[in-house]
Amino acid sequence: MNKWSFVNRCIYVLQIVFGAVYLYGAEKNNFWIRLITKPMPILFLLPLLISFWERELSEFPIHTSEPKYIRKWIMMGVISGAFGDFFLVYTNVVCKILGGIAFVLGHVFYLIAIFPRKDRPPLSVFIIFILCDVMSSVNIFLINYSCLKSPLIYGIGIIGYLSLEGFVVVCMATAPRTKDRCPTCQNLGIFGGFMFFFSDIVLVIHAISPNPVKFRNYVVMIQYYIGQFFIAYSSRQWMCAACKEESSHTDASITNQSCIHKTHLKYPQNLISSETNEAQHLLNAH
């Protein structure tokens, strides 16, 4: 374990601690604890995205095929999520609206980061995922239809927001599986997108259903924090793949050098043996 691995693990611990303290503050309904601690697990993703994850994988700059805009837009999404967390601690209408806008912008930034540009998935697969996304959003709206004060306004908001969020998951799930991407990081990104999506489904149901969801804070926030973390973690997919490829080349080079060294060790013995045989042949000839 290098020093950057240790630093990153310390950040993971801090994220868990701040998340746990926030849940405690929410349970006790302590405004200041919630205000200070809620955005912190998300803000700690920024140093990881900027350089810490890359430094953990390699002490030197990693040359990858990663588009330069990917991490920048993911960082913008993380910052928007932190602002959304901050505003939604307040109970007044203006802050609720600002928090909602921040989360919508966060999803837009994530979508810009991961939307396929060159290597597009098959159109049929993409359409199937989009239909599933829209249908799930509509179903959530219909489940809660009778509880809504204004079905049209709330319906547009719920279907629009969840469809946008689901579209992020669609882009992750249909991303090409190429050699320059780490499949583990891709799968974790998809898992994170689903966690984020499910946390908002629970939040919507809790907000408009006459029967509140038990342990709502724990269910929503744990899924939300996990989702944000793994969406950000998926940005490592190019770095991880490049490091694995470089490691395999290094191992192959070491193996080749070892074989050459062994050949050189054997060569003088072969040379001596051939010279001895030649001398013996000359003596026999005389």
Backbone as JSON, one array per atom type, in Angstrom:
{
  "sequence": "MNKWSFVNRCIYVLQIVFGAVYLYGAEKNNFWIRLITKPMPILFLLPLLISFWERELSEFPIHTSEPKYIRKWIMMGVISGAFGDFFLVYTNVVCKILGGIAFVLGHVFYLIAIFPRKDRPPLSVFIIFILCDVMSSVNIFLINYSCLKSPLIYGIGIIGYLSLEGFVVVCMATAPRTKDRCPTCQNLGIFGGFMFFFSDIVLVIHAISPNPVKFRNYVVMIQYYIGQFFIAYSSRQWMCAACKEESSHTDASITNQSCIHKTHLKYPQNLISSETNEAQHLLNAH",
  "N": [[0.85, -1.2, 0.0], [0.73, 2.11, -1.03], [1.46, 5.56, -0.07], [-0.6, 7.16, -1.01], [-2.75, 5.45, -1.27], [-3.26, 5.02, 1.42], [-3.98, 7.64, 2.19], [-6.32, 7.97, 0.67], [-7.95, 6.01, 1.83], [-8.25, 7.09, 4.35], [-9.81, 9.3, 3.67], [-12.13, 7.96, 2.83], [-12.96, 6.92, 5.28], [-13.52, 9.31, 6.64], [-15.66, 10.22, 5.11], [-17.59, 8.28, 5.72], [-17.84, 8.75, 8.48], [-18.78, 11.44, 8.6], [-21.18, 11.06, 7.21], [-22.52, 9.33, 8.98], [-22.72, 11.0, 11.25], [-24.36, 12.96, 10.19], [-26.76, 11.5, 9.85], [-27.31, 10.99, 12.5], [-27.77, 13.65, 13.36], [-30.04, 14.19, 11.82], [-31.82, 12.4, 12.92], [-32.07, 13.46, 15.5], [-33.03, 15.86, 14.78], [-31.39, 18.13, 14.56], [-30.5, 21.17, 13.43], [-28.01, 22.5, 12.81], [-26.05, 20.5, 12.89], [-26.94, 18.92, 10.76], [-26.72, 20.77, 8.64], [-23.96, 21.28, 8.48], [-22.78, 18.75, 8.16], [-24.09, 17.29, 6.11], [-23.37, 17.89, 3.31], [-20.69, 17.12, 3.29], [-19.65, 14.37, 2.85], [-19.96, 14.29, 0.09], [-18.44, 16.46, -0.86], [-15.9, 15.56, -0.23], [-15.32, 13.95, -2.33], [-14.15, 15.46, -4.29], [-11.22, 16.0, -4.03], [-10.41, 13.37, -4.48], [-11.24, 12.91, -7.1], [-9.81, 14.9, -8.46], [-7.0, 14.33, -8.19], [-6.14, 12.34, -6.35], [-7.04, 9.64, -6.66], [-5.79, 9.0, -9.06], [-3.1, 9.27, -8.33], [-2.93, 7.24, -6.52], [-2.97, 4.99, -8.13], [-0.72, 5.29, -9.73], [2.55, 6.7, -9.44], [3.42, 8.38, -11.34], [2.35, 10.49, -14.11], [-0.49, 9.22, -15.82], [-0.95, 7.92, -19.0], [-3.77, 7.9, -20.83], [-6.74, 6.97, -22.73], [-8.79, 8.5, -21.93], [-11.34, 10.89, -22.35], [-10.77, 14.37, -21.88], [-12.77, 15.94, -20.8], [-14.38, 14.39, -19.17], [-13.88, 13.93, -16.31], [-14.02, 16.58, -15.45], [-16.69, 17.36, -15.89], [-17.97, 15.5, -14.26], [-17.01, 16.35, -11.78], [-18.28, 18.83, -11.69], [-20.9, 17.92, -11.47], [-20.74, 16.71, -8.94], [-20.2, 18.94, -7.3], [-22.58, 20.39, -7.71], [-24.37, 18.59, -6.53], [-23.53, 18.79, -3.87], [-24.2, 21.46, -3.29], [-26.96, 21.2, -3.6], [-27.55, 19.48, -1.45], [-26.91, 21.2, 0.66], [-28.78, 23.35, 0.39], [-31.22, 22.01, 0.67], [-31.39, 21.38, 3.33], [-32.53, 23.53, 4.57], [-35.86, 24.71, 5.24], [-37.5, 26.51, 3.92], [-39.34, 27.67, 1.0], [-37.91, 28.83, -1.14], [-35.25, 27.9, -0.83], [-35.73, 25.17, -1.11], [-36.47, 25.07, -3.79], [-34.1, 26.0, -4.99], [-32.39, 23.94, -4.19], [-33.55, 21.78, -5.55], [-33.12, 22.62, -8.22], [-30.33, 22.59, -8.24], [-29.8, 19.82, -8.03], [-30.98, 18.9, -10.4], [-29.32, 20.19, -12.27], [-26.97, 18.88, -11.56], [-27.48, 16.25, -12.48], [-27.67, 16.79, -15.2], [-25.03, 17.57, -15.73], [-23.69, 15.16, -15.16], [-24.8, 13.65, -17.2], [-23.8, 14.93, -19.48], [-21.15, 14.26, -19.13], [-21.04, 11.43, -19.43], [-22.47, 10.75, -21.68], [-22.65, 8.89, -24.65], [-20.41, 9.51, -27.32], [-18.56, 8.86, -29.46], [-18.22, 5.94, -29.54], [-20.99, 4.48, -29.86], [-23.77, 2.7, -28.38], [-25.68, -0.19, -29.61], [-28.6, 0.8, -31.38], [-31.1, -0.39, -30.86], [-30.78, -1.52, -28.29], [-30.33, 0.79, -26.81], [-32.81, 2.13, -27.12], [-34.55, 0.33, -25.84], [-33.67, 0.51, -23.17], [-34.24, 3.21, -22.7], [-37.05, 3.24, -22.91], [-37.72, 1.59, -20.74], [-36.81, 3.22, -18.7], [-38.51, 5.53, -18.92], [-41.01, 4.31, -18.55], [-40.78, 3.32, -15.92], [-40.62, 5.73, -14.51], [-43.13, 6.86, -15.11], [-44.79, 4.95, -13.93], [-44.17, 5.26, -11.21], [-45.22, 7.78, -10.84], [-47.97, 7.22, -11.32], [-48.54, 5.46, -9.24], [-48.57, 7.17, -7.09], [-50.56, 8.93, -7.75], [-53.15, 9.47, -6.72], [-52.58, 10.76, -4.37], [-51.6, 13.2, -4.91], [-51.74, 16.75, -4.85], [-51.86, 18.47, -7.01], [-52.03, 16.88, -9.77], [-51.12, 17.25, -12.46], [-48.99, 19.18, -12.47], [-47.24, 18.13, -10.51], [-46.92, 15.64, -11.66], [-45.57, 16.13, -14.11], [-43.19, 17.13, -13.07], [-42.23, 14.92, -11.5], [-42.07, 12.78, -13.41], [-40.38, 13.95, -15.3], [-38.0, 14.56, -13.83], [-37.2, 12.02, -12.76], [-36.96, 10.61, -15.15], [-34.84, 11.95, -16.37], [-32.83, 11.39, -14.51], [-32.83, 8.61, -14.69], [-31.97, 8.38, -17.3], [-29.29, 8.95, -17.14], [-28.38, 6.61, -15.9], [-29.02, 4.85, -17.97], [-27.2, 5.64, -19.98], [-24.81, 4.92, -18.72], [-25.16, 2.15, -18.45], [-25.25, 1.28, -21.09], [-22.8, 1.9, -22.1], [-19.88, 1.43, -24.14], [-17.95, -1.62, -23.97], [-14.81, -1.61, -23.97], [-11.25, -2.26, -24.5], [-9.79, -0.23, -23.37], [-11.08, 0.52, -21.1], [-11.91, -0.1, -17.72], [-13.75, -2.86, -16.75], [-14.75, -3.41, -14.18], [-14.85, -0.9, -12.87], [-16.71, 0.33, -14.54], [-19.01, -1.24, -14.04], [-19.41, -0.68, -11.33], [-20.01, 2.02, -11.52], [-22.5, 1.87, -12.85], [-23.97, 0.55, -10.87], [-23.85, 2.56, -8.89], [-25.34, 4.58, -10.16], [-27.89, 3.36, -10.2], [-28.36, 3.19, -7.43], [-28.52, 5.93, -6.71], [-30.77, 6.59, -8.22], [-32.76, 4.92, -7.06], [-32.79, 5.97, -4.47], [-33.98, 8.45, -4.85], [-36.47, 7.64, -5.76], [-37.56, 6.49, -3.44], [-37.6, 8.8, -1.9], [-39.45, 10.41, -3.28], [-41.8, 8.86, -3.03], [-42.07, 8.89, -0.25], [-42.48, 11.62, 0.18], [-44.97, 12.26, -0.95], [-46.78, 10.32, -0.31], [-49.46, 9.09, 1.77], [-48.69, 7.32, 3.7], [-45.87, 7.43, 5.38], [-42.47, 6.5, 4.59], [-40.76, 4.12, 6.49], [-37.84, 4.68, 8.42], [-36.82, 6.51, 6.6], [-34.77, 8.5, 6.29], [-32.4, 7.03, 6.67], [-32.55, 5.05, 4.65], [-32.75, 6.59, 2.26], [-30.5, 8.38, 2.36], [-28.23, 6.72, 2.7], [-28.3, 5.2, 0.35], [-28.07, 7.33, -1.44], [-25.52, 8.5, -0.83], [-23.84, 6.31, -1.4], [-24.45, 6.0, -4.1], [-23.55, 8.47, -5.28], [-20.83, 8.25, -4.69], [-19.95, 5.98, -6.18], [-20.61, 6.7, -8.79], [-18.81, 8.78, -9.18], [-16.5, 7.25, -8.79], [-16.46, 5.68, -11.06], [-15.13, 7.17, -12.92], [-12.55, 6.36, -12.88], [-12.16, 4.36, -14.71], [-10.66, 4.44, -17.13], [-8.1, 5.04, -16.21], [-7.54, 2.81, -14.54], [-7.6, 0.72, -16.42], [-5.45, 1.47, -18.07], [-3.31, 1.29, -16.26], [-3.35, -1.46, -15.66], [-2.73, -2.5, -18.17], [-0.18, -1.41, -18.57], [1.12, -2.65, -16.45], [0.98, -5.34, -17.27], [2.57, -5.22, -19.56], [5.0, -4.57, -18.38], [5.47, -6.86, -16.82], [5.72, -8.71, -18.89], [8.0, -7.74, -20.15], [9.91, -8.09, -18.13], [9.9, -10.87, -18.0], [10.88, -11.51, -20.56], [13.45, -10.38, -20.43], [14.51, -11.99, -18.44], [14.57, -14.45, -19.74], [16.39, -13.9, -21.78], [18.67, -13.4, -20.25], [19.11, -15.92, -19.12], [19.69, -17.31, -21.43], [22.1, -16.12, -22.2], [23.65, -16.95, -20.1], [23.83, -19.63, -20.6], [25.07, -19.7, -23.04], [28.01, -19.35, -23.13], [28.83, -21.85, -22.12], [27.93, -23.57, -24.09], [29.49, -22.62, -26.16], [32.09, -23.27, -25.26], [31.83, -26.02, -25.2], [31.48, -26.57, -27.95], [33.91, -25.67, -28.96], [35.69, -27.45, -27.74], [34.89, -29.88, -28.88], [35.58, -29.36, -31.51], [38.38, -29.18, -31.34], [39.0, -31.78, -30.54], [38.23, -33.13, -32.82], [40.11, -32.26, -34.68], [42.49, -33.34, -33.6], [41.98, -36.08, -33.91], [41.93, -36.18, -36.66], [44.62, -35.7, -37.3]],
  "CA": [[0.0, 0.0, 0.0], [1.5, 3.35, -1.05], [0.93, 6.6, 0.82], [-1.85, 7.7, -1.54], [-3.79, 4.5, -0.88], [-3.57, 5.31, 2.82], [-4.71, 8.92, 2.22], [-7.66, 7.73, 0.15], [-8.72, 5.26, 2.83], [-8.6, 8.06, 5.39], [-10.94, 10.07, 3.14], [-13.31, 7.09, 2.88], [-13.39, 6.88, 6.68], [-14.13, 10.61, 6.94], [-16.97, 10.24, 4.45], [-18.5, 7.45, 6.53], [-18.07, 9.42, 9.76], [-19.67, 12.59, 8.38], [-22.51, 10.54, 6.87], [-23.14, 8.82, 10.21], [-23.06, 12.15, 12.09], [-25.55, 13.6, 9.6], [-27.94, 10.69, 10.19], [-27.59, 11.27, 13.92], [-28.38, 14.97, 13.43], [-31.39, 14.11, 11.27], [-32.63, 11.69, 13.91], [-32.3, 14.39, 16.6], [-33.55, 17.08, 14.18], [-30.47, 19.22, 14.88], [-30.3, 21.89, 12.17], [-26.61, 22.84, 12.54], [-25.33, 19.27, 12.55], [-27.34, 18.54, 9.4], [-26.21, 21.76, 7.69], [-22.51, 21.16, 8.34], [-22.31, 17.41, 7.8], [-24.75, 16.65, 4.97], [-22.63, 17.94, 2.03], [-19.27, 16.78, 3.43], [-19.25, 13.15, 2.13], [-19.92, 14.58, -1.35], [-17.31, 17.35, -1.13], [-14.66, 14.8, -0.14], [-15.07, 13.29, -3.62], [-13.41, 16.36, -5.19], [-9.78, 15.69, -4.09], [-10.23, 12.05, -5.08], [-11.39, 13.06, -8.55], [-8.78, 15.79, -9.03], [-5.69, 13.68, -8.35], [-5.77, 11.31, -5.38], [-7.23, 8.31, -7.24], [-4.75, 8.79, -10.06], [-1.82, 9.09, -7.64], [-2.95, 5.92, -5.88], [-2.68, 3.98, -9.15], [0.63, 5.46, -10.26], [3.23, 7.9, -8.97], [3.71, 9.2, -12.51], [1.16, 10.76, -14.92], [-0.94, 8.06, -16.58], [-1.41, 8.26, -20.34], [-4.96, 7.12, -21.09], [-7.61, 7.47, -23.8], [-9.93, 9.17, -21.29], [-11.6, 12.27, -22.78], [-10.41, 15.29, -20.81], [-13.94, 16.59, -20.21], [-15.15, 13.47, -18.33], [-13.76, 14.21, -14.88], [-14.44, 17.96, -15.19], [-18.15, 17.41, -15.78], [-18.35, 14.75, -13.06], [-16.75, 17.24, -10.64], [-19.37, 19.81, -11.68], [-22.06, 17.23, -10.91], [-20.51, 16.53, -7.5], [-20.38, 20.26, -6.66], [-24.02, 20.68, -7.73], [-25.0, 17.76, -5.51], [-23.21, 19.35, -2.54], [-25.06, 22.64, -3.13], [-28.32, 20.71, -3.39], [-27.62, 19.0, -0.07], [-26.86, 22.36, 1.55], [-30.03, 24.1, 0.32], [-32.37, 21.21, 1.09], [-31.47, 21.34, 4.79], [-33.47, 24.59, 4.94], [-37.26, 24.32, 5.01], [-38.28, 27.5, 3.17], [-39.64, 27.29, -0.38], [-36.84, 29.29, -2.04], [-34.13, 26.97, -0.71], [-36.15, 23.89, -1.68], [-36.4, 25.22, -5.25], [-32.68, 26.06, -5.34], [-31.86, 22.59, -4.03], [-34.04, 20.98, -6.69], [-32.4, 23.06, -9.42], [-28.95, 22.11, -8.14], [-29.75, 18.4, -8.34], [-31.25, 18.76, -11.83], [-28.08, 20.55, -12.96], [-26.01, 17.8, -11.32], [-27.77, 15.15, -13.41], [-27.3, 17.26, -16.55], [-23.57, 17.5, -15.81], [-23.34, 13.74, -15.27], [-25.22, 13.19, -18.52], [-22.81, 15.46, -20.44], [-19.89, 13.53, -18.93], [-21.06, 10.02, -19.81], [-23.24, 10.49, -22.91], [-21.75, 8.33, -25.68], [-20.19, 10.38, -28.46], [-17.95, 8.12, -30.57], [-18.62, 4.53, -29.5], [-22.4, 4.43, -29.44], [-24.32, 1.35, -28.26], [-26.7, -0.5, -30.62], [-29.78, 1.64, -31.22], [-32.19, -1.16, -30.25], [-30.5, -1.62, -26.85], [-30.52, 2.12, -26.24], [-34.25, 2.41, -27.1], [-35.14, -0.53, -24.8], [-33.33, 1.1, -21.87], [-34.97, 4.48, -22.57], [-38.46, 2.9, -22.65], [-37.8, 1.12, -19.35], [-36.61, 4.4, -17.86], [-39.72, 6.35, -18.93], [-42.1, 3.53, -17.95], [-40.61, 3.29, -14.45], [-40.96, 7.07, -14.01], [-44.59, 7.02, -15.2], [-45.4, 4.07, -12.92], [-44.02, 5.9, -9.89], [-46.22, 8.86, -10.82], [-49.32, 6.65, -11.22], [-48.7, 4.9, -7.9], [-48.82, 8.25, -6.14], [-51.46, 9.88, -8.4], [-54.28, 9.84, -5.86], [-52.11, 11.53, -3.22], [-51.08, 14.49, -5.37], [-52.66, 17.89, -4.82], [-51.96, 18.94, -8.4], [-51.43, 15.77, -10.51], [-50.44, 17.64, -13.68], [-47.71, 19.83, -12.16], [-46.38, 17.15, -9.84], [-46.64, 14.56, -12.61], [-44.52, 16.59, -15.02], [-41.96, 17.21, -12.3], [-41.75, 13.58, -11.12], [-41.67, 12.02, -14.6], [-39.23, 14.62, -15.92], [-36.79, 14.41, -13.02], [-36.78, 10.62, -12.7], [-36.53, 10.21, -16.49], [-33.49, 12.5, -16.54], [-31.93, 10.61, -13.66], [-32.74, 7.28, -15.27], [-31.22, 8.47, -18.55], [-27.89, 8.84, -16.73], [-28.13, 5.17, -15.7], [-29.06, 4.24, -19.3], [-25.92, 5.91, -20.66], [-23.78, 4.11, -18.07], [-25.39, 0.73, -18.71], [-25.03, 0.97, -22.51], [-21.46, 2.35, -22.5], [-19.13, 0.33, -24.78], [-16.97, -2.35, -23.16], [-13.59, -1.66, -24.77], [-10.05, -2.63, -23.76], [-9.23, 0.92, -22.67], [-11.92, 0.81, -19.94], [-11.95, -1.16, -16.71], [-15.15, -3.3, -16.59], [-15.17, -3.32, -12.77], [-15.22, 0.49, -12.62], [-17.95, 0.58, -15.27], [-20.11, -1.89, -13.32], [-19.64, 0.07, -10.1], [-20.71, 3.24, -11.92], [-23.9, 1.51, -13.09], [-24.54, 0.3, -9.53], [-24.02, 3.87, -8.26], [-26.48, 5.25, -10.79], [-29.12, 2.74, -9.71], [-28.53, 3.59, -6.03], [-28.99, 7.31, -6.73], [-32.13, 6.55, -8.76], [-33.66, 4.33, -6.06], [-32.92, 6.88, -3.33], [-34.96, 9.48, -5.19], [-37.79, 7.0, -5.81], [-38.02, 6.41, -2.05], [-37.86, 10.17, -1.46], [-40.72, 10.84, -3.9], [-42.9, 8.12, -2.4], [-42.22, 9.39, 1.12], [-42.94, 13.01, 0.19], [-46.36, 12.46, -1.39], [-47.64, 9.21, 0.12], [-50.02, 9.29, 3.12], [-47.99, 6.44, 4.61], [-44.44, 7.72, 5.25], [-41.55, 5.37, 4.56], [-40.03, 3.96, 7.75], [-36.38, 4.86, 8.32], [-36.6, 7.19, 5.32], [-33.46, 9.16, 6.26], [-31.35, 6.04, 6.52], [-32.66, 4.41, 3.33], [-32.46, 7.55, 1.19], [-29.15, 8.97, 2.42], [-27.21, 5.7, 2.47], [-28.3, 4.94, -1.09], [-27.59, 8.54, -2.12], [-24.07, 8.62, -0.66], [-23.22, 5.22, -2.15], [-24.62, 6.31, -5.52], [-22.64, 9.54, -5.67], [-19.45, 7.77, -4.61], [-19.6, 5.07, -7.27], [-20.65, 7.45, -10.05], [-17.5, 9.43, -9.27], [-15.48, 6.2, -8.88], [-16.44, 5.15, -12.43], [-14.2, 7.96, -13.73], [-11.25, 5.68, -12.85], [-12.14, 3.21, -15.6], [-9.56, 4.55, -18.09], [-6.85, 4.95, -15.46], [-7.34, 1.43, -14.1], [-7.27, -0.1, -17.59], [-4.1, 1.83, -18.5], [-2.36, 0.74, -15.29], [-3.29, -2.92, -15.84], [-2.01, -2.77, -19.42], [1.22, -1.1, -18.32], [1.63, -3.7, -15.57], [1.16, -6.56, -18.07], [3.75, -5.0, -20.41], [6.17, -4.64, -17.51], [5.68, -8.28, -16.49], [6.2, -9.38, -20.1], [9.37, -7.28, -20.36], [10.75, -8.76, -17.13], [10.01, -12.27, -18.42], [11.77, -11.57, -21.72], [14.8, -10.11, -19.96], [14.94, -13.18, -17.7], [14.88, -15.49, -20.72], [17.64, -13.5, -22.44], [19.74, -13.58, -19.28], [19.37, -17.35, -19.03], [20.34, -17.72, -22.68], [23.48, -15.66, -22.13], [24.37, -17.8, -19.15], [24.05, -20.94, -21.21], [25.81, -19.6, -24.3], [29.43, -19.67, -23.0], [29.01, -23.29, -21.96], [27.75, -24.15, -25.43], [30.65, -22.24, -26.95], [33.21, -24.08, -24.79], [31.59, -27.4, -25.63], [31.71, -26.67, -29.39], [35.35, -25.53, -29.19], [36.29, -28.71, -27.3], [34.57, -30.88, -29.9], [36.36, -29.04, -32.71], [39.79, -29.55, -31.06], [39.05, -33.23, -30.54], [38.11, -33.55, -34.2], [41.4, -31.98, -35.31], [43.43, -34.33, -33.11], [41.64, -37.35, -34.55], [42.31, -36.08, -38.06], [46.07, -35.84, -37.37]],
  "C": [[0.89, 1.25, 0.0], [0.8, 4.41, -0.21], [-0.4, 7.15, 0.33], [-3.01, 6.75, -1.27], [-4.23, 4.75, 0.56], [-4.38, 6.6, 2.94], [-6.14, 8.72, 1.75], [-8.53, 6.97, 1.14], [-9.11, 6.15, 4.01], [-9.79, 8.91, 4.95], [-12.22, 9.24, 3.17], [-13.86, 7.03, 4.31], [-14.08, 8.18, 7.07], [-15.52, 10.73, 6.31], [-17.99, 9.45, 5.27], [-18.85, 8.14, 7.84], [-19.03, 10.59, 9.6], [-21.09, 12.14, 8.01], [-23.25, 10.03, 8.1], [-23.56, 9.96, 11.13], [-24.28, 12.88, 11.53], [-26.81, 12.82, 9.95], [-28.32, 10.86, 11.66], [-28.28, 12.62, 14.07], [-29.79, 14.98, 12.88], [-32.34, 13.42, 12.24], [-33.0, 12.61, 15.08], [-32.88, 15.72, 16.13], [-32.71, 18.31, 14.59], [-30.07, 19.92, 13.58], [-28.82, 22.07, 11.85], [-25.77, 21.6, 12.21], [-25.65, 18.85, 11.12], [-26.73, 19.48, 8.36], [-24.72, 21.56, 7.42], [-22.11, 19.81, 7.74], [-22.91, 16.85, 6.51], [-23.94, 16.73, 3.67], [-21.22, 17.37, 2.11], [-18.88, 15.47, 2.72], [-19.15, 13.37, 0.61], [-18.71, 15.46, -1.69], [-15.97, 16.61, -1.06], [-14.36, 14.02, -1.43], [-14.17, 14.14, -4.52], [-11.9, 16.07, -5.2], [-9.5, 14.32, -4.7], [-10.29, 12.14, -6.6], [-10.24, 13.86, -9.16], [-7.46, 15.05, -9.22], [-5.45, 12.45, -7.47], [-5.94, 9.9, -5.93], [-6.15, 8.0, -8.26], [-3.41, 8.53, -9.4], [-1.76, 7.74, -6.93], [-2.55, 4.84, -6.88], [-1.25, 4.07, -9.66], [1.24, 6.75, -9.74], [3.52, 8.87, -10.11], [2.41, 9.44, -13.29], [0.8, 9.56, -15.79], [-1.46, 8.52, -17.93], [-2.58, 7.33, -20.7], [-5.71, 7.71, -22.28], [-8.82, 8.2, -23.23], [-10.12, 10.57, -21.87], [-11.42, 13.24, -21.62], [-11.63, 15.88, -20.1], [-14.65, 15.71, -19.18], [-15.1, 13.88, -16.86], [-14.21, 15.63, -14.54], [-15.95, 18.03, -15.0], [-18.64, 16.61, -14.57], [-18.12, 15.59, -11.81], [-17.82, 18.32, -10.55], [-20.64, 19.19, -11.11], [-21.95, 17.03, -9.41], [-20.74, 17.86, -6.75], [-21.85, 20.65, -6.62], [-24.76, 19.87, -6.68], [-24.75, 18.29, -4.11], [-24.04, 20.6, -2.27], [-26.52, 22.23, -2.88], [-28.53, 20.22, -1.97], [-27.7, 20.17, 0.91], [-28.22, 23.08, 1.56], [-31.22, 23.32, 0.88], [-32.44, 20.99, 2.6], [-32.46, 22.4, 5.29], [-34.89, 24.18, 4.53], [-38.06, 25.33, 4.19], [-38.34, 27.14, 1.69], [-38.5, 27.65, -1.32], [-35.66, 28.31, -2.02], [-34.48, 25.59, -1.28], [-36.05, 23.94, -3.2], [-34.94, 25.24, -5.7], [-32.02, 24.68, -5.22], [-32.27, 21.67, -5.17], [-33.31, 21.32, -7.98], [-30.97, 22.54, -9.41], [-28.84, 20.62, -8.49], [-30.05, 18.13, -9.81], [-29.99, 19.08, -12.63], [-27.02, 19.47, -12.77], [-26.22, 16.63, -12.26], [-27.42, 15.54, -14.84], [-25.79, 17.18, -16.74], [-23.09, 16.06, -15.94], [-23.66, 13.22, -16.67], [-24.24, 13.67, -19.59], [-21.52, 14.65, -20.35], [-19.93, 12.14, -19.57], [-21.83, 9.73, -21.09], [-22.32, 10.01, -24.01], [-21.65, 9.25, -26.89], [-19.65, 9.6, -29.67], [-18.47, 6.69, -30.63], [-20.04, 4.41, -28.97], [-22.86, 2.98, -29.33], [-25.31, 1.07, -29.39], [-27.99, 0.26, -30.33], [-30.92, 0.89, -30.53], [-32.02, -1.27, -28.74], [-30.78, -0.29, -26.17], [-32.01, 2.44, -26.1], [-34.93, 1.6, -26.0], [-34.9, 0.07, -23.42], [-34.11, 2.4, -21.65], [-36.44, 4.21, -22.24], [-38.64, 2.42, -21.21], [-37.68, 2.29, -18.37], [-37.9, 5.22, -17.77], [-40.87, 5.61, -18.27], [-41.99, 3.49, -16.43], [-40.99, 4.63, -13.85], [-42.47, 7.29, -14.02], [-45.28, 6.17, -14.14], [-45.3, 4.66, -11.52], [-45.02, 7.04, -9.75], [-47.63, 8.29, -10.61], [-49.58, 6.07, -9.83], [-49.12, 5.96, -6.9], [-49.85, 9.25, -6.66], [-52.54, 10.38, -7.45], [-53.87, 10.72, -4.69], [-51.67, 12.94, -3.62], [-52.15, 15.58, -5.32], [-52.9, 18.44, -6.22], [-51.29, 17.91, -9.29], [-50.64, 16.21, -11.73], [-49.05, 18.21, -13.39], [-46.75, 18.84, -11.52], [-45.98, 16.02, -10.8], [-45.52, 14.93, -13.57], [-43.17, 16.62, -14.3], [-41.37, 15.85, -11.99], [-41.24, 12.82, -12.34], [-40.43, 12.63, -15.24], [-37.94, 14.38, -15.15], [-36.3, 12.97, -13.0], [-36.34, 10.1, -14.07], [-35.12, 10.71, -16.77], [-32.48, 11.69, -15.74], [-31.74, 9.2, -14.22], [-31.93, 7.27, -16.56], [-29.71, 8.41, -18.28], [-27.51, 7.36, -16.57], [-28.12, 4.45, -17.06], [-27.73, 4.42, -20.02], [-24.79, 5.1, -20.04], [-23.92, 2.64, -18.46], [-25.09, 0.34, -20.15], [-23.67, 1.45, -23.0], [-20.68, 1.18, -23.1], [-18.13, -0.31, -23.83], [-15.72, -2.56, -24.03], [-12.38, -1.94, -23.88], [-9.48, -1.46, -22.95], [-10.07, 1.35, -21.48], [-11.93, -0.39, -19.0], [-13.4, -1.6, -16.49], [-15.65, -3.21, -15.15], [-15.62, -1.9, -12.44], [-16.53, 0.84, -13.34], [-19.15, 0.0, -14.52], [-20.44, -1.16, -12.02], [-20.33, 1.39, -10.39], [-22.19, 3.0, -12.18], [-24.62, 1.27, -11.77], [-24.8, 1.62, -8.81], [-25.19, 4.63, -8.84], [-27.81, 4.7, -10.32], [-29.4, 3.14, -8.25], [-29.08, 5.01, -5.93], [-30.45, 7.36, -7.17], [-33.11, 6.03, -7.72], [-33.84, 5.25, -4.84], [-33.95, 7.96, -3.61], [-36.37, 8.91, -5.33], [-38.38, 6.91, -4.4], [-38.39, 7.8, -1.54], [-39.18, 10.69, -2.01], [-41.9, 10.16, -3.23], [-43.15, 8.63, -0.98], [-42.86, 10.78, 1.15], [-44.44, 13.14, -0.11], [-47.3, 11.33, -0.97], [-48.2, 9.49, 1.51], [-49.35, 8.39, 4.16], [-46.48, 6.65, 4.46], [-43.58, 6.46, 5.31], [-40.78, 5.3, 5.88], [-38.51, 4.07, 7.48], [-35.99, 5.54, 7.01], [-35.22, 7.8, 5.22], [-32.34, 8.16, 6.0], [-31.37, 5.43, 5.11], [-32.22, 5.36, 2.23], [-31.0, 7.98, 1.21], [-28.06, 7.94, 2.19], [-27.14, 5.36, 0.99], [-27.72, 6.13, -1.86], [-26.07, 8.67, -2.03], [-23.32, 7.53, -1.45], [-23.29, 5.51, -3.65], [-23.66, 7.37, -6.01], [-21.19, 9.05, -5.69], [-19.1, 6.93, -5.83], [-19.75, 5.71, -8.64], [-19.31, 8.16, -10.25], [-16.39, 8.39, -9.47], [-15.36, 5.66, -10.31], [-15.51, 5.95, -13.33], [-12.81, 7.34, -13.76], [-11.1, 4.64, -13.95], [-11.01, 3.26, -16.63], [-8.21, 4.42, -17.39], [-6.54, 3.52, -15.05], [-6.92, 0.54, -15.28], [-5.86, 0.18, -18.07], [-3.05, 1.25, -17.57], [-2.23, -0.77, -15.43], [-2.51, -3.28, -17.1], [-0.51, -2.52, -19.24], [1.86, -2.17, -17.44], [1.89, -4.99, -16.34], [2.37, -6.43, -18.99], [5.03, -5.12, -19.6], [6.51, -6.08, -17.16], [6.26, -9.03, -17.69], [7.66, -9.01, -20.36], [10.34, -7.97, -19.39], [10.97, -10.22, -17.51], [10.98, -12.43, -19.57], [13.22, -11.36, -21.3], [15.37, -11.32, -19.21], [15.35, -14.3, -18.66], [16.2, -15.19, -21.43], [18.82, -13.74, -21.53], [20.12, -15.06, -19.16], [20.08, -17.86, -20.28], [21.81, -17.35, -22.69], [24.31, -16.51, -21.16], [24.72, -19.15, -19.77], [25.02, -20.86, -22.39], [27.3, -19.9, -24.15], [29.69, -21.15, -22.84], [28.88, -24.0, -23.3], [28.97, -23.88, -26.3], [31.87, -23.09, -26.58], [33.06, -25.51, -25.27], [31.89, -27.56, -27.11], [33.2, -26.58, -29.71], [36.08, -26.82, -28.8], [36.09, -29.8, -28.34], [35.4, -30.65, -31.16], [37.83, -29.44, -32.53], [39.97, -31.07, -31.1], [39.01, -33.78, -31.96], [39.42, -33.36, -34.95], [42.45, -33.02, -34.89], [43.2, -35.69, -33.76], [42.08, -37.35, -36.01], [43.82, -36.26, -38.24], [46.46, -37.27, -37.03]]
}
